[in-house]
Amino acid sequence: RDLDAKALIRGNFILMGADTVTNADLRPVLDQHKRMAKFDKGTAATLVFKECAINDRTGNELLIAVDKQNARLHYHQRLRMNHKEARYQIPLDVFLGNSCVALHHNLLDPQIAIGSPSMLSLFSDNFDFQTRDDFVRGLLINEELLDSRIYVALLPAAQYAHKVNNWPSYQLVSRDIINRWAYPLVPDMGVYKLHQQYVFHKDNIYKSHEAHVSKVALRENVVIQAGSHVEAGTVISDTVIGENCRIGKNCQLSNVFLMANVTIQDNCRLKHCVVGSSAVIEADCDISAGCVVGAKCVLPRKTKLAKTLVTSSPSTKRRAEQEQEQDYEAVELEAIGPQAYIVSDITTGDPDDSDDE
């Protein structure tokens, strides 16, 4: 709305969030949008989608109905991340009003679109359009009233695009980048102060020049950032290690994300977990099965955790039990150490979570 008020954009434009990772060449999509805009003066936008696997969801998957003749969008539904639908309810008008409709339920929305100048004015004139999904939904419902239409373009299989807006998508995109599916967006292509940040080795091992690694078994898919030290006897696979981390002797790390300045002492076993910045995991700990250890936590020796969220704060907040109250009340957490407290799903939750998301 601010851009429309200032009249800074007068032609077609590419709309993409800062959290979108892509190596796609959008020139063919822009040309397709321009051709359609000449044919249909009511073309408001062309949405860009990417085919994806249907096994795991990150919250960015869609079900859409598209006219096979001109790629016009007729139906749009975002699929829920933790729910597999047994059936879909699609308005009958989608099929009665169009002779040839294709349904796609294997598409990913990387939040890329080609917009016409009219897209900005539509946002300005309709204050109920708060998000891009609101915009799409509003245009599909009021196509005739607004005299605006949306079209669809699919990226080729060789091009990569994904939106990173939650932990599952962050993990998935990180794996894809390490496995070079997003080339040239790969760690060894990063340049900082005219120096290459990582050296690429076989089995997708990326190691900084300033990382110190002793006699360590680096299996595959490992990134080690500058200033990190790994002692002898440690085995690492499918793991990202942030800068200035310290990992002791005889540790095992598999499918782990370590943020900056993390310390892991000797004989620890970490599997399928994420550790926040400046956290300390003392010797002989076993952390597995989706644990999240918050920043500045200190886990005592011989701690064993699975499917647990740990924070360094002794209390957190939860939503008041009565729905009409908007306040949050403090909740004391179970302590497992002076700077480590377990957060359970019963005592707390994301204030922004709702069934509408």
C-alpha positions in Angstrom: 0.0 0.0 0.0 2.9 2.3 0.8 4.5 1.6 -2.6 1.2 2.3 -4.3 0.7 5.6 -2.5 4.2 6.7 -3.5 3.8 5.4 -7.1 7.3 3.9 -7.1 6.4 0.9 -9.2 4.7 1.6 -12.6 5.3 -1.7 -14.4 5.4 -5.5 -13.8 7.5 -6.6 -10.8 8.7 -9.7 -9.0 7.3 -10.2 -5.5 9.4 -12.5 -3.4 10.1 -12.7 0.4 13.5 -12.4 2.0 13.0 -16.0 3.4 12.7 -17.5 -0.1 15.7 -19.6 -1.3 15.8 -20.1 -5.1 18.1 -20.4 -8.0 15.3 -20.1 -10.5 15.5 -18.1 -13.8 12.3 -16.0 -13.6 12.7 -14.4 -17.0 10.5 -17.0 -18.8 7.8 -16.6 -16.1 8.0 -12.8 -16.5 7.6 -13.1 -20.3 4.6 -15.5 -19.8 3.0 -12.9 -17.5 3.5 -10.1 -20.0 2.0 -12.2 -22.8 -1.0 -13.0 -20.6 -1.4 -9.3 -19.6 -1.6 -8.3 -23.2 -4.3 -10.9 -23.9 -6.2 -10.4 -20.6 -6.2 -6.8 -19.3 -7.4 -8.0 -15.9 -4.3 -10.1 -15.2 -3.3 -9.1 -11.6 -0.6 -11.7 -10.9 1.1 -14.9 -11.9 1.9 -17.2 -9.0 5.0 -19.3 -9.2 4.8 -22.9 -7.8 7.2 -25.8 -7.7 6.4 -29.5 -7.8 7.4 -31.3 -4.6 7.2 -34.7 -2.8 4.0 -35.4 -1.0 5.4 -37.4 1.9 6.6 -34.6 4.3 4.9 -31.2 4.7 6.4 -28.0 5.8 3.2 -25.8 5.7 3.9 -24.4 2.3 2.1 -27.1 0.2 -1.0 -26.4 -1.8 -4.0 -27.8 -3.6 -5.0 -25.7 -6.6 -7.4 -26.0 -9.5 -6.1 -24.5 -12.8 -7.6 -24.1 -16.3 -5.5 -26.4 -18.5 -5.9 -24.2 -21.5 -4.6 -20.9 -20.1 -3.2 -21.7 -16.6 -5.8 -19.5 -14.9 -6.2 -20.2 -11.2 -9.7 -21.1 -10.0 -9.2 -22.6 -6.6 -6.4 -22.2 -3.9 -6.1 -24.1 -0.6 -3.1 -24.3 1.7 -2.6 -27.7 3.1 -2.1 -28.1 6.9 1.3 -29.2 8.0 0.4 -31.8 10.6 -2.8 -33.1 9.0 -3.3 -35.5 6.0 -6.7 -34.8 4.4 -8.8 -37.9 3.5 -10.9 -35.8 1.1 -11.0 -32.2 -0.3 -14.0 -30.0 -0.6 -13.9 -28.0 -3.8 -16.8 -25.7 -4.9 -18.8 -27.3 -7.6 -18.7 -24.0 -9.6 -15.0 -24.6 -10.3 -16.0 -27.6 -12.5 -19.4 -26.3 -13.8 -18.0 -23.0 -15.0 -14.9 -24.4 -16.7 -14.6 -27.1 -19.3 -11.1 -28.3 -18.6 -9.7 -28.1 -15.0 -6.6 -29.7 -13.6 -6.1 -30.4 -9.9 -2.6 -30.2 -8.4 -2.0 -31.4 -4.9 1.8 -31.9 -5.1 2.8 -28.2 -5.3 5.0 -26.1 -3.1 4.5 -22.4 -2.7 7.9 -20.6 -2.5 6.1 -17.3 -2.2 7.2 -16.0 -5.6 4.9 -14.0 -7.8 4.9 -11.7 -10.9 2.7 -8.8 -10.2 1.0 -6.3 -12.4 0.7 -2.6 -11.4 -3.0 -3.3 -10.6 -1.9 -5.7 -7.9 -0.8 -2.7 -5.8 -4.0 -0.8 -6.2 -6.0 -3.9 -5.3 -4.2 -4.1 -2.0 -4.8 -0.4 -1.4 -8.5 -0.6 -2.2 -9.2 -3.7 -0.2 -8.0 -3.3 3.4 -9.0 -6.9 4.3 -6.1 -8.1 2.1 -3.4 -8.4 4.8 -1.4 -11.3 3.4 -0.8 -12.8 0.0 -3.2 -15.6 0.7 -5.9 -13.0 1.5 -5.2 -11.4 -1.8 -5.5 -14.7 -3.7 -8.6 -15.7 -1.8 -10.3 -12.3 -2.3 -9.6 -12.3 -6.0 -10.9 -15.8 -6.6 -14.1 -15.0 -4.7 -14.7 -11.6 -6.3 -13.2 -12.1 -9.8 -16.2 -10.5 -11.6 -16.6 -7.7 -9.2 -12.9 -6.7 -9.2 -12.4 -7.7 -12.8 -9.0 -9.3 -11.9 -7.6 -12.7 -12.5 -4.7 -14.8 -11.3 -2.6 -17.2 -13.4 -0.1 -19.9 -12.5 3.4 -20.8 -13.7 5.3 -24.0 -12.7 9.1 -24.0 -12.3 11.1 -26.6 -14.2 12.2 -29.6 -12.3 15.9 -28.6 -12.5 15.3 -25.3 -10.7 15.0 -24.9 -6.9 12.7 -22.8 -4.8 11.5 -23.1 -1.2 10.3 -20.7 1.5 11.9 -21.0 4.9 9.4 -20.0 7.5 9.5 -22.7 10.2 11.8 -25.4 11.6 10.8 -28.2 9.2 11.4 -26.0 6.2 14.7 -24.7 7.6 15.9 -28.2 8.1 14.8 -29.3 4.7 16.3 -26.4 2.8 19.6 -26.7 4.8 19.8 -30.4 3.7 19.1 -29.4 0.1 21.8 -26.7 0.0 24.3 -29.1 1.5 23.4 -31.7 -1.1 23.8 -29.0 -3.8 20.2 -29.1 -5.1 20.2 -25.3 -5.0 23.5 -24.8 -6.9 25.0 -22.2 -7.2 23.6 -21.5 -3.7 26.0 -23.8 -1.9 28.3 -23.2 1.1 31.6 -23.2 -0.9 30.3 -20.4 -3.2 30.1 -18.0 -0.3 32.7 -15.3 -0.3 33.4 -12.9 2.6 36.0 -10.2 2.5 37.3 -11.6 -0.7 38.0 -15.0 0.9 36.2 -18.3 0.2 34.5 -19.3 3.4 34.4 -23.1 3.0 36.4 -25.8 1.2 34.3 -28.5 -0.4 35.4 -32.1 0.1 33.9 -35.3 -1.1 30.7 -36.6 0.6 29.4 -33.1 0.9 31.9 -32.0 3.6 32.2 -28.2 3.9 35.0 -27.0 6.2 36.2 -23.5 6.9 39.9 -22.7 6.6 39.8 -21.5 10.2 38.1 -24.6 11.7 40.4 -26.9 13.7 39.5 -30.6 13.3 41.6 -33.4 14.9 41.4 -37.0 14.0 37.6 -36.9 13.4 35.4 -39.1 11.3 33.4 -36.7 9.0 30.9 -39.1 7.4 28.8 -37.0 5.0 26.8 -33.8 4.7 28.7 -31.8 7.3 29.3 -28.0 7.5 31.9 -26.7 10.0 32.2 -22.9 10.3 35.2 -20.7 11.2 36.7 -20.9 14.7 35.2 -24.2 15.6 37.3 -27.0 17.3 36.5 -30.7 17.2 38.6 -33.1 19.3 39.8 -36.6 18.4 37.5 -39.6 18.3 34.3 -37.7 17.4 32.0 -39.0 14.6 29.9 -36.4 12.7 27.3 -36.9 10.0 24.5 -34.8 8.5 25.3 -31.9 10.9 25.8 -28.1 10.7 28.3 -26.6 13.2 28.2 -22.9 13.8 31.2 -20.6 14.3 33.4 -20.8 17.4 31.9 -24.1 18.7 33.8 -26.5 20.9 33.2 -30.3 20.6 35.0 -32.6 22.9 36.5 -36.1 22.5 34.6 -39.3 21.5 31.3 -37.5 20.7 28.7 -38.7 18.2 26.7 -36.1 16.2 24.0 -37.0 13.7 21.4 -34.7 12.1 22.3 -31.9 14.5 22.3 -28.1 14.1 24.6 -26.2 16.4 24.4 -22.5 16.5 27.4 -20.2 17.3 29.6 -20.6 20.4 28.1 -24.0 21.5 30.3 -26.2 23.8 29.8 -29.9 23.8 32.0 -31.8 26.3 33.5 -35.3 26.0 31.5 -38.5 25.3 28.2 -36.8 24.3 25.7 -38.3 21.9 23.5 -35.9 20.0 21.0 -37.1 17.4 18.1 -35.2 15.6 18.3 -32.0 17.7 19.1 -28.3 17.5 21.3 -26.5 20.1 21.0 -22.7 20.5 23.9 -20.3 20.6 26.2 -20.2 23.7 24.7 -23.4 25.1 26.8 -25.8 27.1 26.3 -29.6 27.1 28.4 -31.2 29.7 30.1 -34.6 29.4 28.2 -37.9 28.9 24.9 -36.4 27.8 22.5 -38.1 25.4 20.2 -35.7 23.5 18.0 -37.2 20.8 14.6 -37.5 19.1 13.8 -33.9 18.2 15.1 -32.1 21.2 15.5 -28.3 21.1 18.1 -26.8 23.5 17.7 -23.1 23.8 20.4 -20.4 23.8 22.6 -20.2 26.9 21.3 -23.4 28.4 23.7 -25.5 30.5 22.8 -29.2 30.6 24.4 -31.1 33.5 26.5 -34.2 33.1 24.8 -37.5 32.1 21.6 -35.7 31.1 19.3 -37.8 28.9 16.6 -36.1 26.9 14.2 -37.0 24.1 11.4 -35.0 22.4 12.0 -32.1 24.8 12.3 -28.3 24.6 14.8 -26.8 27.1 15.2 -23.2 28.0 17.6 -21.2 30.2 14.8 -19.2 31.8 13.1 -20.6 35.0 9.7 -19.5 33.9 7.7 -18.9 30.7 4.2 -17.6 29.8 1.1 -19.4 28.8 -2.3 -18.2 27.5 -4.9 -17.7 30.2 -7.4 -20.5 30.5 -10.4 -18.3 29.9 -10.8 -17.6 26.2 -11.9 -14.0 26.7 -8.7 -13.1 28.5 -5.8 -12.0 26.4 -3.2 -11.9 29.2 -0.5 -14.5 29.7 0.4 -15.9 33.1 3.9 -17.0 34.3 4.5 -20.7 34.6 7.3 -22.2 36.6 9.2 -24.9 34.7 10.8 -28.1 35.8 14.5 -27.6 36.5 17.2 -30.1 35.3 20.0 -27.8 36.1 20.8 -24.2 37.2 20.4 -23.0 33.6 18.2 -25.7 32.1 14.4 -25.9 32.4 12.0 -28.3 30.6 9.1 -26.7 28.7 6.2 -29.1 28.2 3.4 -28.8 25.7 1.0 -28.7 28.6 2.4 -25.6 30.2 3.1 -23.4 27.3 2.4 -22.9 23.6 2.9 -20.5 20.7 0.6 -17.6 21.3 0.1 -17.2 17.6 -1.0 -20.8 17.0 -4.6 -21.2 15.9 -6.7 -23.5 13.8 -6.9 -20.9 11.1 -3.3 -21.1 10.2 
